[in-house]
Structure formats: structure tokens, C-alpha cells
Amino acid sequence: TTMTGKEYKDIIDSFDVENNSNYQPSDDGQTYCNIFAQDVAEECDTPLPTGGCTSMLNSLCGNKFPNWYSVNFTMAQQRANNGAPTIAITDDHIAIVRPNDGAVPADVGKVRITQAGAKCYNDTTLSYGWGKDRRDEVKFYSWYTDEELK
């Protein structure tokens, strides 16, 4: 299934992650970044692996999980801009890469993301989501349609 960047952005925005009680951190500090990312992917008909971030990353690693392939940060932003579901992930956090009005940043820290977590942001930067010192740890994966894989 192929979407436009606007359709993808509208799906992400429809979750209203900043106000949706499903994704707010619990009183004991439990966060729901993985649930949010899985819900968005499900809504896009591009299912992610289940489980927590470490388990998801292990499933995606080596391009073993159907239709999800490793990309660099410029390709991640470009594909998100064009409507391909795309994620940013480490072993302890995951975020959705969101369309950026067609722009592709020259710096990984400026990739646009939507995240649930200790703080929930509908539109922020990767540097803000992970912190500047961790941005080089972040891996990117994007959904490729069967047509693209032929």
C-alpha cells in the first residue's frame, strides 16, 4: 500500500500522541514508545515486530523482518516525506520518522520525529528525542512495498 506524505502525516497526527492517555508515561515511569510506534505502523498496514525496543531492534537487525529495511538518516527522512512508514530506533527507544514538508536535513539530529516516551511529542527533532550525545546510536528502518522490492 502506497501513501502520500500528507496521508502518512495525517495518520501520525490522528493519534494525538501529546494528549492521548494511551501513550502518557505511567506514574511508575513506564513508557509506551514501542506501543505508539506499533499502533502507527498497524494503522499504515505496515506491521512492526512486537515486543519492547530491544526485541524489535533484534528482529529488524540484518533486514530479517519482512518489508522493513535499514536506511540512512537522509533516506529515512526522504522516504517519510514521500509517505513510507519509517522509524528511528535504539535498544531503549523508538520513534516514528514524520514527513518534513519535503525537506531533508543535512544533520541526523534534525530528522523530524513523533514519539511517545517520558515526554510525548507530535513533532520534534531526533536530537530532542534522544539527546545530542546519542544521535549516532540511532538506526533507521523504512517499509518497502512488495513492488519496490521486485
C-alpha positions in Angstrom: 0.0 0.0 0.0 1.4 3.4 -1.0 0.5 6.6 0.7 1.4 10.2 0.1 3.5 12.1 2.6 0.3 14.0 3.6 -1.7 10.8 4.2 1.2 9.4 6.3 1.4 12.7 8.3 -2.4 12.7 8.8 -2.3 9.1 10.2 0.5 10.1 12.6 -1.3 13.3 13.7 -4.6 11.4 14.2 -3.0 9.6 17.2 -2.7 12.9 19.0 0.3 11.5 21.0 0.7 14.5 23.2 -2.8 14.2 24.6 -3.7 10.6 24.1 -3.8 8.9 27.5 -2.7 5.5 26.0 0.8 6.9 25.5 1.4 9.0 28.5 4.1 7.7 30.9 2.7 5.8 33.9 3.2 7.1 37.5 5.9 4.4 38.0 7.8 5.6 34.9 6.6 3.0 32.4 6.7 4.4 28.8 4.9 3.4 25.7 7.1 4.4 22.7 7.0 0.9 21.3 3.2 0.6 21.6 2.8 4.0 19.9 5.2 3.0 17.0 3.4 -0.3 16.6 0.0 1.3 16.6 1.0 3.8 13.9 2.6 1.1 11.8 -0.5 -1.1 12.2 -2.7 1.8 11.1 -0.5 2.1 8.0 -0.8 -1.6 7.3 3.0 -1.9 7.8 3.3 -4.0 10.9 6.4 -3.8 13.1 7.8 -6.6 15.2 6.1 -6.9 18.6 7.8 -6.5 22.0 10.0 -3.9 23.5 12.7 -1.8 21.8 15.5 -4.3 22.2 13.4 -7.2 20.9 12.1 -5.0 18.0 15.7 -3.9 17.1 16.9 -7.6 17.2 14.0 -8.6 14.8 14.8 -5.7 12.4 18.6 -6.2 12.5 20.0 -7.7 9.3 16.8 -6.8 7.4 15.3 -10.1 8.6 11.8 -8.7 9.2 9.5 -8.6 6.2 9.4 -5.4 4.2 11.4 -3.3 6.8 14.9 -2.4 5.6 17.7 -0.4 7.1 18.2 3.1 5.7 20.5 6.0 6.5 19.0 9.2 8.0 18.7 11.1 4.8 16.9 8.2 3.1 14.7 7.8 6.3 13.6 11.5 6.1 13.2 11.3 2.3 11.0 8.1 2.5 8.9 9.5 5.3 8.4 12.7 3.3 7.1 10.5 0.4 4.7 8.6 2.6 6.7 5.4 3.5 6.4 4.5 7.2 9.8 4.9 8.7 11.2 4.5 12.2 14.2 5.6 14.3 15.2 3.1 16.9 17.8 2.2 19.6 17.7 -0.6 22.2 15.7 1.6 24.6 13.6 4.0 22.4 11.7 4.1 19.2 10.1 7.0 17.3 8.2 7.5 14.1 10.0 9.5 11.4 7.5 12.0 10.2 7.2 14.0 7.0 9.1 17.3 7.0 7.4 19.3 4.2 9.7 17.7 1.7 12.9 18.9 3.3 15.8 16.5 4.1 18.2 17.8 6.9 21.9 17.6 6.5 22.2 16.6 10.1 20.9 13.4 11.7 19.8 15.4 14.8 17.3 17.4 12.7 15.4 14.4 11.4 11.7 15.0 12.3 10.1 12.5 14.7 6.9 11.8 16.6 7.3 9.9 19.8 5.7 8.6 23.0 8.1 8.2 26.0 8.9 10.1 29.1 7.7 13.0 27.1 5.3 12.7 24.2 5.9 15.0 21.1 3.9 15.1 17.9 6.7 17.0 16.0 10.2 17.3 17.3 13.8 16.6 16.3 15.7 13.4 16.7 18.3 15.3 18.9 15.4 16.3 21.2 14.1 12.8 21.4 17.4 11.1 22.1 19.7 13.9 23.2 22.6 15.2 21.1 25.1 12.7 22.6 23.1 9.6 21.5 22.1 10.5 17.9 24.8 8.4 16.3 23.4 5.3 18.0 20.0 5.7 16.3 19.2 3.2 13.5 16.6 3.8 10.8 14.3 1.4 9.1 11.7 2.1 6.4 8.8 0.0 5.0 9.3 -1.1 1.4 6.3 -2.3 -0.6 6.4 -5.6 -2.5 6.5 -3.5 -5.7 9.6 -1.7 -4.6 11.3 -5.0 -3.7 10.9 -6.5 -7.1 
